[in-house]
Amino acid sequence: MKVIFHERFYEVYVSDPAAAAGRMEAIVEALGNDFELVKPSPASEKDVALVHTPGQIERIKRSSDLYEIALLSAGGAIMAAELAWNGEPAFGLIRPPGHHASPDSCWGFCYFNNIAIAIKKLMKSGQVKKALILDFDLHFGDGTENVFTGIPGVEYFHPESSDRKDFVAKVQKRLEKAEGFDVLSVSAGFDRHVEDWGGLLTTEDYRTIGSLVKTYSQKFCRGRRFGVLEGGYNHAVLGQNVRAFLEGMN
């Protein structure tokens, strides 16, 4: 499995928890040398315009540093999706996150919707007709839902439960019905962990979810699977949670 990463993701581009110093360092340290890191190229403005309005793009452009890092994050998601389509599972270790970015607005530490841009690009090329997005972040990805509402072929699934075993069971139940999708994609937020904001899932639960993604992508999607980083803010546990998910997905 390839992990998409660029040194610029270490940068503190704004003052919010997703951009905090040490966040990406904690993940890279936990991954060690067990995963191949590959550098993405920035997404083009044309790529971003597959999802976002000119007004939204111009608003992010007002901060040149933020715009550059947001384009690089979207480019990382595109690379992960393209690798997955070609038969190699991949994970975009990217920031800013994206699932709260709608076509003409954004909030929640997000600016461009990385996973939506990646899927839209695959769809435009004619490679993908049906995509399933699993989002296990603590927060509902309103931006992703807004992007794909009314667009046939793309389904967004955000499980909810106050019981960790039931949460994982809901993930499995949905993936068991993933027949007919061309690719399985994951908005991977780790803020539902017992030691993060959500206080629910264990590290092993993330490994289990990764394994479910692998199993059902192989059963229904020719193994085509990729994920991108969304939330996760306790640096003391974030790295081990990402690693567990990747080990399961790999």
Long-range contacts (C-beta under 8 A, 24 or more apart in sequence): 1-35, 1-36, 1-88, 1-89, 1-90, 1-91, 1-246, 1-249, 1-250, 2-35, 2-36, 2-37, 2-38, 2-80, 2-83, 2-88, 2-89, 2-90, 2-91, 3-31, 3-35, 3-36, 3-37, 3-38, 3-90, 3-91, 3-93, 3-246, 4-37, 4-38, 4-39, 4-40, 4-76, 4-77, 4-79, 4-80, 4-83, 4-90, 4-91, 4-92, 4-93, 4-94, 5-37, 5-38, 5-39, 5-76, 5-93, 5-94, 6-39, 6-40, 6-72, 6-76, 8-68, 8-69, 8-72, 9-69, 9-72, 9-73, 9-93, 9-94, 9-95, 11-65, 11-69, 13-65, 13-66, 13-69, 13-96, 14-63, 14-66, 16-109, 17-109, 17-233, 18-95, 18-96, 18-97, 18-109, 18-231, 18-233, 19-95, 19-96, 19-109, 20-233, 20-235, 22-235, 23-95, 23-232, 23-233, 23-235, 23-238, 24-93, 24-95, 26-235, 26-236, 26-238, 26-239, 27-93, 27-229, 27-238, 27-239, 27-242, 27-243, 28-93, 28-239, 29-239, 30-238, 30-239, 30-240, 30-242, 30-243, 31-93, 31-239, 31-242, 31-243, 31-246, 35-246, 37-93, 38-79, 40-72, 40-75, 40-76, 40-78, 40-79, 40-92, 40-94, 41-72, 41-75, 41-79, 42-68, 42-71, 42-72, 42-74, 42-75, 43-71, 43-72, 43-74, 43-75, 43-77, 43-78, 43-112, 43-117, 44-71, 45-71, 47-74, 47-75, 47-78, 47-117, 47-121, 48-74, 48-112, 48-117, 50-117, 50-120, 50-121, 50-124, 51-101, 51-103, 51-112, 51-113, 51-116, 51-117, 51-120, 51-147, 52-101, 52-103, 52-104, 52-112, 52-113, 53-103, 53-104, 55-104, 56-101, 56-103, 56-104, 56-105, 56-106, 60-106, 60-111, 60-112, 66-96, 66-111, 69-95, 69-96, 70-96, 70-111, 70-112, 71-112, 73-97, 73-98, 73-112, 73-114, 74-98, 74-112, 74-114, 74-117, 74-118, 76-114, 76-228, 77-114, 77-115, 77-117, 77-118, 77-228, 78-117, 78-118, 78-121, 80-118, 80-226, 80-227, 80-228, 81-118, 81-119, 81-121, 81-122, 81-183, 81-185, 81-226, 82-122, 83-226, 84-183, 84-185, 84-224, 84-225, 84-226, 85-122, 85-127, 85-128, 85-183, 85-224, 87-222, 87-223, 87-224, 89-214, 89-217, 89-223, 89-225, 89-226, 89-249, 89-250, 90-226, 90-227, 91-188, 91-226, 91-227, 91-228, 91-229, 91-246, 91-249, 92-226, 92-227, 92-228, 92-229, 93-229, 93-242, 94-228, 94-229, 95-229, 97-189, 97-228, 97-229, 97-230, 97-231, 98-143, 98-144, 98-187, 98-228, 98-230, 99-135, 99-137, 99-139, 99-141, 99-142, 99-143, 99-144, 99-187, 99-189, 99-230, 100-139, 100-141, 100-142, 100-143, 101-143, 102-142, 102-143, 102-146, 102-147, 103-146, 103-147, 106-143, 108-139, 109-231, 110-143, 113-143, 113-144, 113-147, 114-228, 115-144, 115-185, 115-187, 115-228, 116-143, 116-144, 116-147, 116-148, 118-185, 118-226, 118-228, 119-154, 119-183, 119-185, 120-147, 122-183, 123-153, 123-154, 127-182, 128-153, 128-182, 128-183, 129-153, 129-182, 130-154, 130-155, 130-180, 130-181, 130-182, 131-155, 131-181, 131-182, 131-183, 131-184, 131-185, 132-157, 132-178, 132-181, 132-183, 132-184, 132-185, 133-157, 133-185, 133-186, 133-187, 134-159, 134-171, 134-174, 134-175, 134-184, 134-185, 134-186, 134-187, 134-213, 135-186, 135-187, 135-189, 135-230, 136-171, 136-186, 136-187, 136-188, 136-189, 136-192, 136-209, 137-187, 137-188, 137-189, 137-190, 137-191, 137-192, 137-230, 137-231, 138-189, 138-191, 138-192, 138-196, 138-197, 138-198, 138-231, 139-189, 139-191, 139-231, 141-187, 141-230, 144-187, 155-181, 161-200, 162-200, 164-200, 164-201, 164-202, 164-205, 167-192, 167-200, 167-201, 167-205, 168-201, 168-205, 168-208, 168-209, 168-212, 171-209, 171-212, 172-212, 175-212, 175-213, 175-215, 175-216, 176-216, 178-216, 178-217, 178-219, 178-220, 178-221, 179-219, 179-220, 180-220, 181-220, 181-221, 182-221, 182-224, 183-217, 183-221, 183-224, 183-225, 183-226, 184-213, 184-216, 184-217, 184-220, 184-221, 184-224, 184-225, 185-225, 185-226, 185-227, 185-228, 186-213, 186-225, 186-226, 186-227, 186-228, 186-249, 187-227, 187-228, 187-230, 188-227, 188-228, 188-229, 188-230, 188-242, 188-245, 189-229, 189-230, 189-231, 189-232, 190-231, 190-232, 190-237, 190-238, 190-241, 190-242, 190-245, 191-231, 191-232, 191-233, 193-232, 193-234, 193-237, 193-241, 195-234, 195-236, 195-237, 196-232, 196-233, 196-234, 196-237, 196-238, 197-231, 197-233, 203-237, 203-240, 203-241, 203-244, 204-244, 206-241, 206-242, 206-244, 206-245, 206-248, 207-244, 207-245, 207-247, 207-248, 208-248, 209-245, 209-248, 210-244, 210-245, 210-246, 210-247, 210-248, 210-249, 210-250, 211-248, 211-249, 212-248, 213-248, 213-249, 214-248, 214-249, 214-250, 225-249
